[in-house]
Amino acid sequence: MLFKNNFIIFSFKICMKMCLLQITGYKQLYLDVESVRKRPYDSDNLQHEELLMKLWNLLMPTKKLNARISKQWAEIGFQGDDPKTDFRGMGILGLINLVIMYPPTAFIHLLFLSGLPDSILANITRYFSENYTSEAHQILSRSNHPKLGYSYAIVGINLTEMAYSLLKSEALKFHLYNFVPGIPTMEHFHQFYCYLVYEFDKFWFEEEPESIMYFNLYREKFHEKIKGLLLDCNVALTLKV
């Protein structure tokens, strides 16, 4: 009986410690994400500019960008001639998320930009390059669909805002507590962003909107769908690739 009681007490302490780690880890993750989001895109910052050029080269490997400020940016889904204006809401976080689904060469720049330890960035690099590269290219191709196409870059930045707002409102708690056995990190935030990208693409084509002009309507419909899923205390939204 004494052994059984000691085991119960020991198990309780382990569970309590894990819960506290997850709670404090969630708060730290929000602070980490917020720190990157608050860092504005700076066209005078060489690292920022190099990362932006890397995005173009990843998405348009066979086409040269004629000028830094160019109407060509619309080809990958930016609104104006200078992409920096589209990053105002999400800062450098919006650009990092656009790049993060592509091969390891893109991540050299992230070591400086994110402020995270090199070891963590190395793990993120390996994970995404091994799992998501081909899928990312497929989604870019689908975004250029003649009838159901959408603005890839703008939608990506918009989904970064969605992931950020869900994290800030603590709507991601159940998901992260179930999905991550220990302390949640930036890697897990980026994984959730990728989940949103792929699920939104699938949702968009299933809904078959009449026009991109209805984007906000379907964006909100998708947002409500995700929020509904996140209400389940057993939820763990994982991307199946």
PAPABA-311327 format. One record per atom (N, C-alpha, C, O): x, y, z; atom name; residue in three letters. Coordinates in steps of 0.05 Angstrom, whole numbers. Atoms other than C-alpha are relative to their C-alpha. Layout:
N
X; Y; Z; CA; ALA
...
! end
This chain:
241
17; -24; 0; N; MET
0; 0; 0; CA; MET
17; 25; 0; C; MET
12; 44; -14; O; MET
-19; -23; -1; N; LEU
57; 47; 18; CA; LEU
14; 4; -26; C; LEU
17; 27; -35; O; LEU
-13; -2; 26; N; PHE
92; 31; -47; CA; PHE
-18; 12; -21; C; PHE
-10; 29; -37; O; PHE
19; -10; 19; N; LYS
29; 45; -86; CA; LYS
-4; 30; 4; C; LYS
-6; 45; -16; O; LYS
4; -29; -5; N; ASN
19; 112; -52; CA; ASN
24; 16; -9; C; ASN
21; 38; -20; O; ASN
-25; -14; 9; N; ASN
92; 132; -65; CA; ASN
1; 2; -30; C; ASN
10; 22; -41; O; ASN
0; 0; 29; N; PHE
84; 113; -138; CA; PHE
-20; 21; -10; C; PHE
-14; 36; -29; O; PHE
20; -20; 8; N; ILE
21; 156; -143; CA; ILE
10; 28; 4; C; ILE
7; 45; -13; O; ILE
-12; -26; -6; N; ILE
56; 215; -111; CA; ILE
22; 7; -20; C; ILE
23; 29; -30; O; ILE
-21; -4; 19; N; PHE
116; 206; -156; CA; PHE
-11; 7; -28; C; PHE
-1; 25; -42; O; PHE
13; -4; 27; N; SER
72; 202; -219; CA; SER
-13; 28; -1; C; SER
-11; 41; -21; O; SER
13; -27; -1; N; PHE
34; 264; -197; CA; PHE
21; 22; -3; C; PHE
16; 42; -17; O; PHE
-21; -20; 1; N; LYS
99; 303; -188; CA; LYS
11; 2; -29; C; LYS
16; 24; -39; O; LYS
-9; 0; 28; N; ILE
122; 282; -258; CA; ILE
-19; 15; -18; C; ILE
-12; 31; -34; O; ILE
21; -13; 17; N; CYS
56; 303; -289; CA; CYS
-1; 30; 5; C; CYS
-4; 46; -13; O; CYS
1; -29; -7; N; MET
56; 369; -251; CA; MET
23; 15; -12; C; MET
20; 37; -22; O; MET
-23; -12; 11; N; LYS
126; 384; -273; CA; LYS
-3; 4; -31; C; LYS
5; 25; -41; O; LYS
4; -2; 29; N; MET
108; 370; -346; CA; MET
-20; 21; -7; C; MET
-16; 36; -26; O; MET
21; -21; 5; N; CYS
46; 414; -342; CA; CYS
12; 28; 3; C; CYS
6; 45; -13; O; CYS
-13; -26; -5; N; LEU
87; 471; -313; CA; LEU
19; 8; -23; C; LEU
20; 31; -31; O; LEU
-18; -4; 22; N; LEU
139; 463; -368; CA; LEU
-15; 9; -25; C; LEU
-7; 27; -40; O; LEU
16; -6; 23; N; GLN
85; 465; -421; CA; GLN
-12; 28; 2; C; GLN
-13; 43; -18; O; GLN
12; -26; -4; N; ILE
51; 526; -391; CA; ILE
21; 23; -3; C; ILE
16; 42; -18; O; ILE
-20; -20; 3; N; THR
115; 566; -384; CA; THR
12; 0; -28; C; THR
20; 21; -38; O; THR
-10; 2; 28; N; GLY
139; 541; -452; CA; GLY
-18; 14; -19; C; GLY
-8; 26; -38; O; GLY
19; -14; 17; N; TYR
76; 566; -485; CA; TYR
4; 30; 1; C; TYR
4; 44; -19; O; TYR
-4; -29; -3; N; LYS
87; 635; -456; CA; LYS
25; 9; -13; C; LYS
26; 31; -25; O; LYS
-25; -7; 12; N; GLN
159; 635; -478; CA; GLN
-1; -1; -30; C; GLN
10; 16; -44; O; GLN
3; 2; 29; N; LEU
140; 613; -548; CA; LEU
-14; 25; -11; C; LEU
-5; 36; -31; O; LEU
14; -24; 9; N; TYR
92; 671; -554; CA; TYR
20; 24; 0; C; TYR
20; 40; -19; O; TYR
-20; -22; -2; N; LEU
148; 719; -532; CA; LEU
20; -2; -23; C; LEU
28; 18; -34; O; LEU
-20; 4; 22; N; ASP
196; 688; -583; CA; ASP
-12; 8; -27; C; ASP
0; 22; -43; O; ASP
14; -7; 25; N; VAL
145; 694; -640; CA; VAL
-5; 30; -2; C; VAL
-1; 42; -23; O; VAL
6; -29; 0; N; GLU
126; 765; -620; CA; GLU
26; 16; -5; C; GLU
25; 36; -18; O; GLU
-26; -14; 4; N; SER
200; 785; -619; CA; SER
7; 1; -29; C; SER
16; 21; -39; O; SER
-6; 1; 29; N; VAL
208; 763; -691; CA; VAL
-20; 17; -16; C; VAL
-13; 31; -34; O; VAL
22; -15; 14; N; ARG
141; 792; -713; CA; ARG
5; 31; 2; C; ARG
-1; 45; -17; O; ARG
-4; -29; -4; N; LYS
159; 861; -684; CA; LYS
24; 11; -14; C; LYS
29; 35; -14; O; LYS
-24; -9; 14; N; ARG
223; 863; -724; CA; ARG
-9; 7; -29; C; ARG
-14; -11; -44; O; ARG
10; -8; 26; N; PRO
203; 904; -786; CA; PRO
19; -8; -23; C; PRO
43; -10; -19; O; PRO
-18; 5; 23; N; TYR
228; 887; -855; CA; TYR
14; 26; -7; C; TYR
1; 47; -9; O; TYR
-16; -24; 5; N; ASP
284; 936; -869; CA; ASP
16; -4; -26; C; ASP
34; -20; -28; O; ASP
-13; 2; 26; N; SER
306; 946; -941; CA; SER
29; 9; 0; C; SER
44; 4; -18; O; SER
-28; -7; -3; N; ASP
371; 975; -916; CA; ASP
16; -22; 14; C; ASP
40; -19; 17; O; ASP
-14; 22; -14; N; ASN
387; 911; -879; CA; ASN
7; -22; -21; C; ASN
-11; -33; -34; O; ASN
-10; 18; 21; N; LEU
429; 866; -924; CA; LEU
-12; -28; 4; C; LEU
-19; -41; -16; O; LEU
11; 27; -5; N; GLN
405; 802; -890; CA; GLN
-29; -2; -8; C; GLN
-38; -23; -19; O; GLN
28; 0; 8; N; HIS
332; 820; -901; CA; HIS
-2; -1; -30; C; HIS
-18; -16; -41; O; HIS
1; 0; 29; N; GLU
345; 836; -973; CA; GLU
8; -26; -13; C; GLU
-3; -35; -33; O; GLU
-9; 26; 11; N; GLU
383; 772; -985; CA; GLU
-21; -22; 4; C; GLU
-24; -39; -14; O; GLU
21; 20; -5; N; LEU
327; 731; -954; CA; LEU
-23; 4; -20; C; LEU
-35; -15; -30; O; LEU
21; -6; 19; N; LEU
277; 766; -999; CA; LEU
8; -10; -28; C; LEU
-8; -22; -42; O; LEU
-10; 10; 26; N; MET
320; 751; -1060; CA; MET
0; -31; -1; C; MET
-5; -43; -21; O; MET
0; 30; -2; N; LYS
326; 679; -1036; CA; LYS
-28; -10; -5; C; LYS
-32; -31; -18; O; LYS
27; 8; 5; N; LEU
250; 675; -1036; CA; LEU
-6; 0; -30; C; LEU
-18; -19; -40; O; LEU
5; -1; 29; N; TRP
247; 697; -1108; CA; TRP
13; -23; -14; C; TRP
1; -36; -31; O; TRP
-16; 21; 13; N; ASN
301; 648; -1129; CA; ASN
-12; -27; 5; C; ASN
-11; -45; -12; O; ASN
12; 26; -7; N; LEU
266; 591; -1093; CA; LEU
-26; -4; -16; C; LEU
-31; -26; -25; O; LEU
26; 2; 13; N; LEU
198; 606; -1124; CA; LEU
2; 2; -31; C; LEU
-14; -10; -45; O; LEU
-3; -5; 29; N; MET
223; 628; -1193; CA; MET
29; -7; -9; C; MET
43; 11; -18; O; MET
-28; 7; 5; N; PRO
288; 589; -1204; CA; PRO
9; 4; -29; C; PRO
33; 7; -34; O; PRO
-8; -3; 29; N; THR
287; 597; -1280; CA; THR
-5; 28; -11; C; THR
-1; 33; -34; O; THR
6; -27; 10; N; LYS
267; 670; -1283; CA; LYS
15; 21; 17; C; LYS
14; 21; 41; O; LYS
-15; -20; -13; N; LYS
311; 729; -1267; CA; LYS
-17; 24; 8; C; LYS
-35; 33; -7; O; LYS
14; -25; -9; N; LEU
284; 788; -1226; CA; LEU
15; 23; -12; C; LEU
39; 27; -7; O; LEU
-13; -22; 15; N; ASN
298; 849; -1269; CA; ASN
9; 23; 17; C; ASN
29; 37; 11; O; ASN
-6; -22; -18; N; ALA
298; 899; -1212; CA; ALA
-11; -6; 27; C; ALA
-31; -20; 30; O; ALA
9; 4; -27; N; ARG
290; 901; -1137; CA; ARG
-29; 9; 3; C; ARG
-46; -4; 15; O; ARG
28; -10; 0; N; ILE
227; 943; -1145; CA; ILE
-11; -5; -28; C; ILE
-2; 7; -48; O; ILE
9; 10; 26; N; SER
188; 910; -1200; CA; SER
-28; -11; 1; C; SER
-37; -21; 22; O; SER
27; 12; 1; N; LYS
119; 889; -1222; CA; LYS
1; -31; -1; C; LYS
-19; -44; 2; O; LYS
-4; 29; 1; N; GLN
148; 819; -1227; CA; GLN
-8; -13; 27; C; GLN
-15; -37; 27; O; GLN
7; 12; -26; N; TRP
135; 809; -1152; CA; TRP
-28; -10; 1; C; TRP
-35; -28; 17; O; TRP
27; 9; 1; N; ALA
62; 801; -1169; CA; ALA
-2; -29; -9; C; ALA
-22; -43; -3; O; ALA
0; 27; 10; N; GLU
80; 735; -1202; CA; GLU
1; -21; 22; C; GLU
-7; -44; 18; O; GLU
0; 19; -23; N; ILE
92; 703; -1134; CA; ILE
-19; 10; 22; C; ILE
-18; 0; 44; O; ILE
22; -7; -18; N; GLY
33; 738; -1102; CA; GLY
3; 24; 18; C; GLY
-12; 26; 37; O; GLY
-2; -25; -16; N; PHE
56; 805; -1074; CA; PHE
-19; 20; -13; C; PHE
-26; 18; -36; O; PHE
20; -19; 10; N; GLN
9; 864; -1081; CA; GLN
12; 23; -16; C; GLN
0; 32; -35; O; GLN
-11; -23; 14; N; GLY
56; 919; -1103; CA; GLY
27; -6; -12; C; GLY
36; -29; -14; O; GLY
-27; 3; 13; N; ASP
123; 932; -1137; CA; ASP
22; -5; 21; C; ASP
43; -15; 13; O; ASP
-20; 4; -21; N; ASP
160; 929; -1070; CA; ASP
-12; -17; 22; C; ASP
-30; -7; 37; O; ASP
11; 18; -19; N; PRO
145; 869; -1025; CA; PRO
1; 10; 29; C; PRO
-15; 1; 46; O; PRO
-3; -9; -28; N; LYS
168; 905; -962; CA; LYS
-25; 11; 12; C; LYS
-30; 10; 36; O; LYS
25; -12; -10; N; THR
101; 940; -957; CA; THR
-20; -21; 9; C; THR
-37; -16; 25; O; THR
18; 22; -8; N; ASP
66; 873; -951; CA; ASP
8; -13; 26; C; ASP
-8; -28; 38; O; ASP
-9; 12; -25; N; PHE
107; 854; -890; CA; PHE
-5; 17; 24; C; PHE
3; 10; 46; O; PHE
3; -19; -22; N; ARG
85; 913; -847; CA; ARG
-14; -12; 24; C; ARG
-6; -6; 47; O; ARG
15; 11; -23; N; GLY
36; 874; -805; CA; GLY
15; -22; 15; C; GLY
14; -23; 40; O; GLY
-13; 23; -12; N; MET
77; 811; -792; CA; MET
31; 3; 1; C; MET
44; -15; 11; O; MET
-29; -4; -2; N; GLY
147; 840; -799; CA; GLY
16; -22; -14; C; GLY
6; -34; -33; O; GLY
-17; 20; 13; N; ILE
204; 793; -816; CA; ILE
-11; -28; 3; C; ILE
-3; -46; -11; O; ILE
12; 27; -4; N; LEU
163; 734; -789; CA; LEU
-15; -9; -25; C; LEU
-14; -32; -32; O; LEU
15; 7; 25; N; GLY
120; 737; -852; CA; GLY
18; -10; -22; C; GLY
11; -29; -36; O; GLY
-19; 9; 21; N; LEU
181; 730; -897; CA; LEU
12; -27; 8; C; LEU
15; -44; -9; O; LEU
-12; 25; -9; N; ILE
212; 675; -855; CA; ILE
-19; -23; -5; C; ILE
-10; -44; -15; O; ILE
19; 21; 4; N; ASN
149; 634; -859; CA; ASN
-3; -7; -30; C; ASN
-7; -30; -37; O; ASN
2; 5; 29; N; LEU
146; 642; -935; CA; LEU
24; -17; -10; C; LEU
21; -33; -27; O; LEU
-24; 14; 8; N; VAL
217; 616; -941; CA; VAL
3; -27; 13; C; VAL
16; -45; 2; O; VAL
-7; 23; -18; N; ILE
215; 563; -887; CA; ILE
-7; -28; -12; C; ILE
3; -48; -2; O; ILE
8; 26; 11; N; MET
183; 508; -930; CA; MET
19; -10; -22; C; MET
14; -30; -34; O; MET
-17; 6; 22; N; TYR
241; 507; -978; CA; TYR
27; -11; 9; C; TYR
32; -13; 33; O; TYR
-24; 14; -6; N; PRO
311; 475; -981; CA; PRO
19; 14; 20; C; PRO
15; 38; 25; O; PRO
-18; -10; -21; N; PRO
368; 484; -930; CA; PRO
14; 26; -7; C; PRO
21; 41; 12; O; PRO
-15; -24; 7; N; THR
403; 540; -969; CA; THR
-14; 25; 10; C; THR
-1; 45; 16; O; THR
16; -23; -9; N; ALA
347; 587; -949; CA; ALA
4; 6; 29; C; ALA
0; 28; 38; O; ALA
0; -3; -28; N; PHE
360; 576; -876; CA; PHE
26; 13; 11; C; PHE
27; 20; 34; O; PHE
-25; -13; -9; N; ILE
430; 605; -873; CA; ILE
-6; 28; 10; C; ILE
5; 37; 30; O; ILE
7; -28; -7; N; HIS
398; 674; -869; CA; HIS
-17; 1; 25; C; HIS
-17; 21; 39; O; HIS
18; 0; -23; N; LEU
349; 653; -815; CA; LEU
15; 0; 27; C; LEU
4; 10; 47; O; LEU
-15; 0; -25; N; LEU
404; 643; -763; CA; LEU
4; 28; 11; C; LEU
3; 32; 35; O; LEU
-3; -28; -9; N; PHE
415; 718; -761; CA; PHE
-27; 13; 6; C; PHE
-30; 27; 26; O; PHE
25; -14; -2; N; LEU
344; 740; -770; CA; LEU
-17; -7; 24; C; LEU
-30; 10; 35; O; LEU
18; 9; -20; N; SER
308; 699; -718; CA; SER
10; 5; 28; C; SER
-6; 9; 46; O; SER
-11; -4; -27; N; GLY
355; 708; -659; CA; GLY
-1; -26; 16; C; GLY
7; -26; 40; O; GLY
1; 26; -14; N; LEU
345; 634; -641; CA; LEU
28; -13; 0; C; LEU
44; -7; -18; O; LEU
-26; 14; -1; N; PRO
404; 589; -621; CA; PRO
4; -16; -26; C; PRO
-15; -26; -38; O; PRO
-6; 14; 25; N; ASP
439; 556; -680; CA; ASP
-10; -29; 1; C; ASP
-19; -39; -20; O; ASP
9; 28; -2; N; SER
422; 486; -654; CA; SER
-29; -3; -6; C; SER
-37; -22; -19; O; SER
28; 1; 5; N; ILE
348; 501; -656; CA; ILE
-6; 4; -29; C; ILE
-22; -10; -41; O; ILE
5; -6; 28; N; LEU
351; 531; -725; CA; LEU
9; -24; -18; C; LEU
-3; -29; -39; O; LEU
-9; 23; 16; N; ALA
390; 470; -750; CA; ALA
-21; -22; 0; C; ALA
-26; -35; -20; O; ALA
21; 20; -1; N; ASN
335; 424; -726; CA; ASN
-24; 8; -17; C; ASN
-36; -9; -31; O; ASN
22; -10; 16; N; ILE
282; 468; -759; CA; ILE
6; -4; -30; C; ILE
-10; -13; -45; O; ILE
-9; 3; 28; N; THR
322; 468; -824; CA; THR
-3; -29; -10; C; THR
-15; -34; -31; O; THR
1; 28; 8; N; ARG
328; 393; -826; CA; ARG
-29; -10; -2; C; ARG
-36; -24; -21; O; ARG
28; 10; -1; N; TYR
255; 380; -808; CA; TYR
-15; 9; -25; C; TYR
-28; -7; -39; O; TYR
17; -11; 22; N; PHE
224; 426; -861; CA; PHE
12; -8; -27; C; PHE
-4; -13; -46; O; PHE
-11; 7; 26; N; SER
273; 410; -917; CA; SER
-5; -30; -6; C; SER
-7; -37; -30; O; SER
5; 29; 4; N; GLU
260; 335; -907; CA; GLU
-29; -6; -5; C; GLU
-36; -26; -18; O; GLU
28; 7; 0; N; ASN
185; 339; -902; CA; ASN
-17; 17; -19; C; ASN
-37; 6; -30; O; ASN
20; -17; 12; N; TYR
155; 398; -939; CA; TYR
8; 12; -27; C; TYR
-8; 26; -40; O; TYR
-9; -14; 24; N; THR
196; 420; -999; CA; THR
-17; -6; -25; C; THR
-26; 13; -38; O; THR
15; 6; 24; N; SER
159; 383; -1055; CA; SER
-29; 9; 3; C; SER
-41; 18; -17; O; SER
27; -9; -4; N; GLU
92; 400; -1024; CA; GLU
-3; 30; -3; C; GLU
-22; 40; -14; O; GLU
1; -29; 4; N; ALA
109; 474; -1022; CA; ALA
0; 7; -29; C; ALA
-15; 25; -37; O; ALA
-1; -6; 29; N; HIS
126; 474; -1096; CA; HIS
-27; -7; -13; C; HIS
-36; 7; -31; O; HIS
26; 8; 11; N; GLN
61; 438; -1110; CA; GLN
-21; 21; 6; C; GLN
-38; 27; -11; O; GLN
19; -21; -7; N; ILE
21; 491; -1073; CA; ILE
5; 25; -16; C; ILE
-15; 38; -25; O; ILE
-5; -24; 17; N; LEU
56; 547; -1110; CA; LEU
-11; -5; -27; C; LEU
-23; 14; -39; O; LEU
11; 6; 27; N; SER
37; 513; -1175; CA; SER
-30; 2; 0; C; SER
-42; 12; -18; O; SER
29; -1; -2; N; ARG
-35; 506; -1152; CA; ARG
-10; 28; 3; C; ARG
-32; 35; -6; O; ARG
8; -28; -4; N; SER
-37; 579; -1132; CA; SER
-2; 15; -26; C; SER
-14; 37; -28; O; SER
1; -12; 27; N; ASN
-27; 595; -1206; CA; ASN
-21; -12; -18; C; ASN
-21; -8; -42; O; ASN
22; 13; 15; N; HIS
-89; 556; -1227; CA; HIS
-15; 22; -15; C; HIS
-21; 43; -3; O; HIS
13; -21; 16; N; PRO
-124; 595; -1283; CA; PRO
-27; 10; 11; C; PRO
-35; 32; 6; O; PRO
26; -8; -10; N; LYS
-191; 595; -1248; CA; LYS
0; 4; 30; C; LYS
-13; 23; 40; O; LYS
1; 0; -29; N; LEU
-179; 581; -1174; CA; LEU
26; 10; 13; C; LEU
30; 6; 37; O; LEU
-25; -9; -11; N; GLY
-111; 613; -1166; CA; GLY
-3; 22; 21; C; GLY
-24; 36; 22; O; GLY
0; -21; -21; N; TYR
-94; 659; -1108; CA; TYR
28; 12; 3; C; TYR
48; 0; -8; O; TYR
-26; -13; -3; N; SER
-37; 706; -1088; CA; SER
16; -14; 22; C; SER
11; -11; 46; O; SER
-15; 18; -18; N; TYR
13; 658; -1057; CA; TYR
13; 15; 23; C; TYR
9; 8; 46; O; TYR
-14; -15; -21; N; ALA
55; 709; -1019; CA; ALA
-19; 13; 20; C; ALA
-15; 11; 44; O; ALA
19; -14; -17; N; ILE
-3; 750; -992; CA; ILE
-16; -20; 17; C; ILE
-20; -15; 41; O; ILE
14; 21; -15; N; VAL
-41; 687; -971; CA; VAL
18; -11; 22; C; VAL
10; -16; 45; O; VAL
-19; 10; -20; N; GLY
22; 662; -936; CA; GLY
3; 19; 23; C; GLY
4; 10; 46; O; GLY
-2; -21; -22; N; ILE
30; 727; -897; CA; ILE
-25; 1; 16; C; ILE
-25; 3; 40; O; ILE
26; 0; -13; N; ASN
-44; 725; -881; CA; ASN
-2; -24; 19; C; ASN
-13; -21; 41; O; ASN
1; 23; -17; N; LEU
-37; 655; -853; CA; LEU
20; 1; 23; C; LEU
16; -11; 44; O; LEU
-18; -6; -22; N; THR
23; 677; -812; CA; THR
-15; 16; 21; C; THR
-12; 10; 45; O; THR
16; -16; -19; N; GLU
-23; 728; -781; CA; GLU
-20; -17; 15; C; GLU
-25; -13; 39; O; GLU
20; 18; -12; N; MET
-75; 674; -768; CA; MET
14; -18; 21; C; MET
3; -21; 43; O; MET
-14; 17; -19; N; ALA
-24; 628; -734; CA; ALA
9; 17; 24; C; ALA
6; 8; 47; O; ALA
-8; -18; -22; N; TYR
2; 687; -693; CA; TYR
-23; 7; 18; C; TYR
-21; 6; 43; O; TYR
23; -8; -16; N; SER
-67; 709; -671; CA; SER
-11; -23; 17; C; SER
-20; -19; 39; O; SER
9; 23; -14; N; LEU
-86; 639; -651; CA; LEU
19; -7; 24; C; LEU
10; -15; 45; O; LEU
-20; 3; -22; N; LEU
-22; 633; -610; CA; LEU
-5; 21; 21; C; LEU
-5; 14; 45; O; LEU
3; -22; -18; N; LYS
-33; 701; -578; CA; LYS
-26; -4; 17; C; LYS
-25; 2; 41; O; LYS
26; 3; -14; N; SER
-106; 685; -559; CA; SER
0; -25; 17; C; SER
-20; -31; 31; O; SER
-3; 26; -15; N; GLU
-81; 619; -528; CA; GLU
-18; -22; -11; C; GLU
-22; -42; 2; O; GLU
16; 20; 12; N; ALA
-125; 580; -576; CA; ALA
17; -25; -8; C; ALA
5; -46; -13; O; ALA
-17; 22; 7; N; LEU
-65; 536; -592; CA; LEU
9; -18; 23; C; LEU
24; -37; 20; O; LEU
-9; 15; -24; N; LYS
-57; 510; -521; CA; LYS
-6; -30; -2; C; LYS
13; -46; 2; O; LYS
7; 28; 1; N; PHE
-94; 444; -530; CA; PHE
18; -14; -21; C; PHE
29; -36; -16; O; PHE
-16; 12; 22; N; HIS
-59; 431; -596; CA; HIS
29; -4; 9; C; HIS
40; -26; 5; O; HIS
-28; 2; -8; N; LEU
11; 445; -569; CA; LEU
4; -18; 24; C; LEU
24; -33; 24; O; LEU
-2; 18; -23; N; TYR
0; 410; -503; CA; TYR
-2; -29; -8; C; TYR
12; -46; 3; O; TYR
3; 28; 10; N; ASN
-21; 347; -541; CA; ASN
21; -8; -20; C; ASN
30; -31; -20; O; ASN
-19; 5; 22; N; PHE
27; 353; -599; CA; PHE
29; -1; 9; C; PHE
45; -16; -1; O; PHE
-28; -3; -10; N; VAL
90; 371; -560; CA; VAL
2; -13; 27; C; VAL
-11; -3; 46; O; VAL
-2; 13; -26; N; PRO
111; 324; -503; CA; PRO
15; 17; 21; C; PRO
12; 13; 45; O; PRO
-15; -17; -19; N; GLY
156; 378; -473; CA; GLY
-6; 29; -4; C; GLY
-29; 38; -4; O; GLY
3; -29; 3; N; ILE
168; 452; -485; CA; ILE
-3; 7; -29; C; ILE
13; -1; -46; O; ILE
4; -8; 28; N; PRO
139; 481; -549; CA; PRO
21; 21; -8; C; PRO
28; 38; 7; O; PRO
-21; -18; 11; N; THR
189; 519; -593; CA; THR
-9; 13; -26; C; THR
-31; 7; -36; O; THR
6; -12; 26; N; MET
191; 561; -656; CA; MET
-5; -21; -22; C; MET
-21; -16; -40; O; MET
4; 22; 20; N; GLU
196; 496; -695; CA; GLU
-29; -8; -1; C; GLU
-40; -13; -23; O; GLU
28; 9; -1; N; HIS
126; 477; -672; CA; HIS
-19; 22; -10; C; HIS
-39; 16; -22; O; HIS
16; -22; 12; N; PHE
99; 546; -690; CA; PHE
1; -1; -30; C; PHE
-19; 2; -44; O; PHE
-3; 2; 29; N; HIS
127; 538; -760; CA; HIS
-14; -24; -11; C; HIS
-25; -23; -33; O; HIS
15; 24; 9; N; GLN
98; 468; -765; CA; GLN
-30; 7; -2; C; GLN
-43; -2; -21; O; GLN
28; -8; 0; N; PHE
30; 497; -748; CA; PHE
-6; 18; -24; C; PHE
-27; 15; -37; O; PHE
3; -17; 24; N; TYR
39; 551; -801; CA; TYR
-2; -17; -25; C; TYR
-19; -12; -42; O; TYR
0; 17; 24; N; CYS
55; 498; -853; CA; CYS
-27; -16; -1; C; CYS
-38; -20; -23; O; CYS
26; 14; -1; N; TYR
-7; 459; -831; CA; TYR
-22; 19; -11; C; TYR
-38; 10; -27; O; TYR
20; -19; 9; N; LEU
-49; 522; -843; CA; LEU
2; 4; -31; C; LEU
-18; 5; -44; O; LEU
-5; -5; 29; N; VAL
-18; 533; -912; CA; VAL
-12; -23; -16; C; VAL
-27; -18; -35; O; VAL
9; 23; 15; N; TYR
-33; 463; -936; CA; TYR
-30; -5; 2; C; TYR
-43; -12; -17; O; TYR
29; 3; -4; N; GLU
-102; 459; -905; CA; GLU
-16; 22; -14; C; GLU
-38; 17; -24; O; GLU
15; -22; 14; N; PHE
-122; 527; -933; CA; PHE
0; -6; -30; C; PHE
-21; -2; -43; O; PHE
-1; 6; 29; N; ASP
-99; 507; -1003; CA; ASP
-21; -22; -6; C; ASP
-36; -19; -26; O; ASP
19; 22; 5; N; LYS
-141; 443; -998; CA; LYS
-29; 11; 3; C; LYS
-47; 5; -13; O; LYS
26; -13; -5; N; PHE
-200; 483; -969; CA; PHE
-9; 18; -23; C; PHE
-32; 17; -31; O; PHE
6; -19; 21; N; TRP
-196; 536; -1023; CA; TRP
-10; -15; -25; C; TRP
-29; -7; -38; O; TRP
8; 14; 25; N; PHE
-200; 485; -1080; CA; PHE
-25; -16; 4; C; PHE
-40; -21; -15; O; PHE
25; 14; -5; N; GLU
-255; 446; -1046; CA; GLU
-24; 19; -1; C; GLU
-46; 11; -11; O; GLU
22; -19; 0; N; GLU
-297; 509; -1038; CA; GLU
-5; 12; -27; C; GLU
-28; 21; -34; O; GLU
2; -11; 27; N; GLU
-283; 533; -1109; CA; GLU
-13; 28; -1; C; GLU
-35; 32; -12; O; GLU
11; -27; 0; N; PRO
-294; 608; -1098; CA; PRO
-3; 11; -28; C; PRO
13; 3; -46; O; PRO
4; -11; 27; N; GLU
-320; 647; -1157; CA; GLU
22; 19; -8; C; GLU
29; 21; -32; O; GLU
-21; -19; 6; N; SER
-265; 698; -1151; CA; SER
18; 4; 24; C; SER
9; 0; 47; O; SER
-18; -7; -21; N; ILE
-204; 718; -1110; CA; ILE
-11; 23; 17; C; ILE
-2; 28; 39; O; ILE
12; -22; -14; N; MET
-246; 778; -1091; CA; MET
-16; -9; 25; C; MET
-22; 7; 43; O; MET
14; 11; -23; N; TYR
-282; 732; -1042; CA; TYR
19; -12; 21; C; TYR
11; -26; 39; O; TYR
-20; 11; -18; N; PHE
-217; 716; -1006; CA; PHE
-6; 4; 30; C; PHE
-5; -15; 45; O; PHE
5; -6; -29; N; ASN
-235; 750; -940; CA; ASN
-23; -17; 11; C; ASN
-22; -26; 34; O; ASN
22; 17; -8; N; LEU
-300; 712; -937; CA; LEU
8; -29; 6; C; LEU
1; -40; 27; O; LEU
-8; 28; -4; N; TYR
-268; 644; -946; CA; TYR
23; -2; 20; C; TYR
26; -22; 34; O; TYR
-21; 0; -21; N; ARG
-209; 663; -903; CA; ARG
-13; -1; 28; C; ARG
-3; -16; 45; O; ARG
14; 1; -26; N; GLU
-257; 676; -845; CA; GLU
-14; -26; 5; C; GLU
-14; -36; 27; O; GLU
12; 26; -2; N; LYS
-294; 612; -859; CA; LYS
20; -21; 8; C; LYS
15; -38; 24; O; LYS
-21; 18; -6; N; PHE
-229; 574; -857; CA; PHE
10; 5; 29; C; PHE
15; -14; 44; O; PHE
-8; -7; -27; N; HIS
-209; 611; -793; CA; HIS
-19; -12; 21; C; HIS
-10; -23; 41; O; HIS
20; 11; -18; N; GLU
-273; 590; -759; CA; GLU
2; -31; 1; C; GLU
-2; -43; 23; O; GLU
-3; 29; 0; N; LYS
-262; 518; -780; CA; LYS
24; -8; 17; C; LYS
22; -27; 33; O; LYS
-24; 6; -16; N; ILE
-192; 518; -749; CA; ILE
-6; 5; 29; C; ILE
2; -12; 46; O; ILE
7; -6; -28; N; LYS
-217; 551; -685; CA; LYS
-18; -22; 12; C; LYS
-15; -29; 35; O; LYS
17; 21; -10; N; GLY
-270; 498; -680; CA; GLY
15; -26; 6; C; GLY
10; -38; 27; O; GLY
-17; 23; -5; N; LEU
-219; 442; -686; CA; LEU
17; 3; 25; C; LEU
21; -16; 40; O; LEU
-17; -6; -23; N; LEU
-176; 475; -633; CA; LEU
-14; 0; 27; C; LEU
-2; 0; 48; O; LEU
16; 1; -25; N; LEU
-233; 473; -582; CA; LEU
1; -28; 13; C; LEU
-5; -31; 36; O; LEU
-2; 27; -9; N; ASP
-224; 398; -576; CA; ASP
24; -4; 18; C; ASP
47; 1; 10; O; ASP
-23; 2; -19; N; CYS
-182; 384; -514; CA; CYS
19; -22; -8; C; CYS
41; -24; 3; O; CYS
-17; 21; 10; N; ASN
-153; 323; -550; CA; ASN
13; 6; -27; C; ASN
25; -12; -39; O; ASN
-9; -6; 26; N; VAL
-134; 360; -613; CA; VAL
30; 0; -3; C; VAL
45; 8; 15; O; VAL
-28; -2; 8; N; ALA
-67; 353; -647; CA; ALA
1; 2; -30; C; ALA
-1; -19; -44; O; ALA
2; -5; 28; N; LEU
-66; 384; -716; CA; LEU
27; -6; -14; C; LEU
45; 11; -13; O; LEU
-25; 7; 13; N; THR
-12; 348; -755; CA; THR
-4; -2; -30; C; THR
-25; -10; -40; O; THR
1; 0; 29; N; LEU
4; 354; -828; CA; LEU
8; -27; -11; C; LEU
30; -37; -4; O; LEU
-6; 26; 12; N; LYS
2; 289; -867; CA; LYS
10; 5; -28; C; LYS
-6; 12; -46; O; LYS
-12; -4; 26; N; VAL
50; 293; -926; CA; VAL
8; -26; -12; C; VAL
19; -27; -34; O; VAL
! end
